[in-house]
Amino acid sequence: MTTDQDRIHEDVRARYAGAALAVAAGTPDASAAFVDEEAERGLFGGGLYEAADREALPEAALLASLGCGNPLAVAELREGERVLDLGSGGGIDVLLSARRVGPTGRAYGLDMTDEMLALALKNAEEAGASNVEFLKGRIEEIPLPASTIDVVISNCVINLAADKPAVLREIARVLRPGGRMGVSDVVARDDLSPAERAERGSYAGCIAGALSFAEYEAGLRAVGMTGVSLEATHEVADGMYAAIVRATKPLDWVAPAVGGTTRAPEADAPPMGRALPVASTSCCG
């Protein structure tokens, strides 16, 4: 039986698969046209990154950038860190993260869309990135062990998730104690109902599925994250904002109860995805 969550996953997959194929083929489609129109207004896309970063990337990575911000501007990545990008798309944030963490660090990208993963692998090879790894899977079930990631980033993807409480639990689980998240996402004004959010745009268009500011903060606190902050950067629709979301996993974190049980914080993730190898070349310096 097809559920509402299944329909959301398929709508999102189809939209971004189409965008990836359009970029790879060099031809526009409905998704790419949406991105181009919004990018012209400075609301979404590769134009939100610094010029120096844009110049260092393959053109296809920039064209496939569908985000609402620049999470790396607030992630404060350090040499040797392990970074995970949720919904990595064409790989723009993975490649930029790989440059920042250097050859002793590692950047992971997680995406459920075969077409985006193929584009990301091509972009990584073109960039000469050897400290990156792409994984296939859903952000509600991250295929990485617990407490292994220093920083979780994401760019306008969590709003697309069908089960956002699961995503927030998984972020807390995979972060090491003291690890942090710095994501860009679309967030709704607190007084907007789900129906009012849907009036302003589609789920796959990053609008209808957005959490409110209060819902986002409550969701992160419910999974044990601390230092939670949300900062709006620009309005993308009436009462809907691109925002920077930050939080930290405390050193004494305990996994939240799910279904009446509490999972040990050291428990590993089930093998929900598969690693997609990148050819070993010199690191993108």
ABEGO torsion letter per residue (X at the ends): XBBAAAAAAAAAAAAAAAAAAAAAAGBBBAAAAAAAAAAAAGABEAAABBAAAAAABBAAAAAABABABBAAAAAGBBBGBBBBBBGAEAGAAAAAAAAAAEAABBBBBBBABAAAAAAAAAAAAAAGBAABBBBBEBAABBBBBBGABABBBBBGAAAABABAAAAAAAAAAABBBGBBBBBBBBBBBAABBAAAAAAAEBAAAGAAABBBAAAAAAAAAAAGBBGBBBBBABBABBGBBBBBBBBBBBAABBBBBBGGBBBBAABBBBBABBBBBBBBBBBBX
